[in-house]
Each structure stands twice: as C-alpha cells, then as structure tokens.
C-alpha cells in the first residue's frame, strides 16, 4: 500500500510543475483520498491569505553532551516534533499514514530555526532522521532528530558555586505572526528527557516553557522558549581545589610551633607552601583559559588561601627580624654600660688620688630636665621626645616569641571567620 502510494506520488511529481503536485494516482489505491487530486502547491502555506497556521510543538531532549564555560555554549541532541493542520490534505476515513521521509520536499513545512545556534546538523544514519505522518483531518506530524550547539550566556562570578540558566529558542524565520502561530502542544508537559539527564558537572533543577514574540525590523515573529536551570555539582571542586588549598593553609601554620632559631625549617615550610599554592592557582586558571576575564568565586578563595600562606611566611620574617634587632640592641646596651662603668671608675680613682675625695658620676640618661639650664624650646622638644619613645615602646613587642603564640590562635580564627563569610555569601545569596 505504501509502496504504491510512494510510486504514484513520485510519478505525479515529475509529471507536474515544481510548485503543483497532483495526487491523482492515489485515489485508485487509497479510498478516501479523492480530495487530494485537486493539486497541492508546496510554496503556499495552509490557509494562504487567511488566518495564521498554528504550529504545535513537542520536544524530547535525548542528551546534553557538553557544556562549555569557556565558549559559553552547550551541545544537545533533540527530537523536535511539529504538528499543523493543512486543509488541502484532508481525506476520508479515520486513519493515519506514515510517508517516506523523502516526500518532505514535496510538502509545505514550517521554516523553524533554532535561535542562537552556532552549529546544527540533521542526523543522516542510516537515512535522514525525519518523519512525516498524515492524519485524515489534514494534520501533519513532522519530526526531526537534530544535534545543535546553542549559545548560553553564563554568569561565572560564582563559579563553581553557580547555577546557570540556559535557553533553547525556536522561531519562524520568514513567516511572521500574521502567517504562523507557535504554541507548545501540552505546556510544560511538551518537553521530556530533561528530568532523566545525568550530566558530569551539572544537575537539571527546573525547566519551563514560554511562548513569546521576537520584534525585528522585518516584523514580529512567534518564538517558543525552553528555559532550564543547571546547578553545578560542587563535590568535584571541593575535592580537587578547596580541600588541597585549605590543607596548604593549615600546613603553613606548622611553622608557628617551630622555634625562631630554626631558620631553615621555617623558611622551607613557608616557601614550599607558597610555591604549591601558586601551582594550584595556575592549574585552576588553565582549566578555563577563555573565561579568565571573570573574577570567579574559586579565584577569590584561592586568593584568600594564598594570603594566609604568604602571611605565615611574613610573620616569621617579622618575628625573626625583631628577635635579631632585640639581640643587637641588648649587645649594644651591655657594651655601653661596660664602657660607662669603666670610665666612671677611672675618673673616681683619679680624683680620689688627687683630692682625697670621691666624686660619683651619674649617667646623663638619669638626669632630670628640670635640673638642667634648658630653654623652653629645648624643654618642649625633650618632653615630646620622651612621649614619642614611650608611645613607640608601648607598641613594640618586648618578647618576639609571643608573636608565634598570638599567631597560633589568630591565624586559624581569622581563617574560620573568612570561610564562614565566604560560604555563607556564595551559598545563600
């Protein structure tokens, strides 16, 4: 039956004009198709010059093979099904007939295209994956299997703690809203497959359908929108980046329990953790080379960890410098006291021998400014100098070893507070 219909269809096409197709041979083989013998013009839409043709669509998402943050697109394989009613194809009976897909070029079909598609192709193994089915009321079912790469504008400021919203939009290319009307056949139930998808880095949380219009210079065109939310799976990044960087920060704190005199040990720990953290940051940025214009959440966390590691190294440098200065100052004071004591003893001995009396000399540092004949300006300078010395000594750490004691508590405390703020901000807001 279908072979006879196919042969009759093809023969009539070659005998008729390109724009007018006759189904005259069909009536003798398929009862009820008599009205198709009037001819068929594939270049004119149904209801030409009258009301718009309603195109009802359903969509099955077979797979989403890749989602690229660097190119900001995704690649999906979909089954697109379009239904419309063509009064010229009404026949008697209550049956439907599936036609050979190659007969599509003899029928009028909507000029639907995928908005923001970068690359698309129709599968052709083993034949073109098309389906044409005619119903007795003139309804035509036209199904396609398409793989398309569609642009998806992503906000990567919260990467990898982000949720991306992507769209699949279908629109009429040449027919405006006065010619065709796009609708979803069953609303949100018109889309299937997304709820069963298993992606490597994402989970499909929500999806919904929209019917909208596109205003362009040439007219207003109908558009159908499938919008879906992709939530990134964070576990991979926690194990790959967050845990190693946090462990490096904790490793840098080990130096606080090593004495200040162990210069090689503390320097080795500080430099090693800094270099390891730098390598981790470079590896994280190389994975998204084209998206480095964004300041991402993972970059902020790695920067925080690097700051704490570098701070631990600087802490040891400061503590060691203060200790060295303290030792140098103590040595100078001891030498000065020895020299002063020696000088005073020499003068006392000399004067005792000459005058038979002992004259005691006191250091000038212990003298009071009130007993000296100083001018008011000199007295003010002397008082300000004393105040400045007291203020400086107040902020000066007398015992450098206490720096490590403070750091043992302050570094972990601030790191915990920063983590609470970081995770609270990116997971809640």
HELIX and SHEET records of a PDB file:
HELIX    1   1 UNK A    2  UNK A   15  1                                  14    
HELIX    2   2 UNK A   34  UNK A   38  5                                   5    
HELIX    3   3 UNK A   87  UNK A   89  5                                   3    
HELIX    4   4 UNK A  101  UNK A  106  5                                   6    
HELIX    5   5 UNK A  156  UNK A  158  5                                   3    
HELIX    6   6 UNK A  187  UNK A  190  5                                   4    
HELIX    7   7 UNK A  194  UNK A  196  5                                   3    
HELIX    8   8 UNK A  235  UNK A  237  1                                   3    
HELIX    9   9 UNK A  238  UNK A  242  3                                   5    
HELIX   10  10 UNK A  243  UNK A  252  1                                  10    
HELIX   11  11 UNK A  253  UNK A  257  5                                   5    
HELIX   12  12 UNK A  263  UNK A  286  1                                  24    
HELIX   13  13 UNK A  289  UNK A  291  5                                   3    
HELIX   14  14 UNK A  297  UNK A  355  1                                  59    
HELIX   15  15 UNK A  364  UNK A  366  5                                   3    
HELIX   16  16 UNK A  369  UNK A  371  5                                   3    
HELIX   17  17 UNK A  376  UNK A  395  1                                  20    
HELIX   18  18 UNK A  401  UNK A  428  1                                  28    
SHEET    1   A 2 UNK A  20  UNK A  21  0                                        
SHEET    2   A 2 UNK A  40  UNK A  41 -1                                        
SHEET    1   B 6 UNK A  96  UNK A  99  0                                        
SHEET    2   B 6 UNK A 130  UNK A 135 -1                                        
SHEET    3   B 6 UNK A 139  UNK A 151 -1                                        
SHEET    4   B 6 UNK A  73  UNK A  85 -1                                        
SHEET    5   B 6 UNK A  53  UNK A  68 -1                                        
SHEET    6   B 6 UNK A 180  UNK A 184  1                                        
SHEET    1   C 6 UNK A  96  UNK A  99  0                                        
SHEET    2   C 6 UNK A 130  UNK A 135 -1                                        
SHEET    3   C 6 UNK A 139  UNK A 151 -1                                        
SHEET    4   C 6 UNK A  73  UNK A  85 -1                                        
SHEET    5   C 6 UNK A  53  UNK A  68 -1                                        
SHEET    6   C 6 UNK A 191  UNK A 192  1                                        
SHEET    1   D 4 UNK A  96  UNK A  99  0                                        
SHEET    2   D 4 UNK A 130  UNK A 135 -1                                        
SHEET    3   D 4 UNK A 139  UNK A 151 -1                                        
SHEET    4   D 4 UNK A 117  UNK A 122 -1                                        
SHEET    1   E 4 UNK A 112  UNK A 115  0                                        
SHEET    2   E 4 UNK A 163  UNK A 172 -1                                        
SHEET    3   E 4 UNK A 219  UNK A 232 -1                                        
SHEET    4   E 4 UNK A 202  UNK A 216 -1                                        
END                                                                             
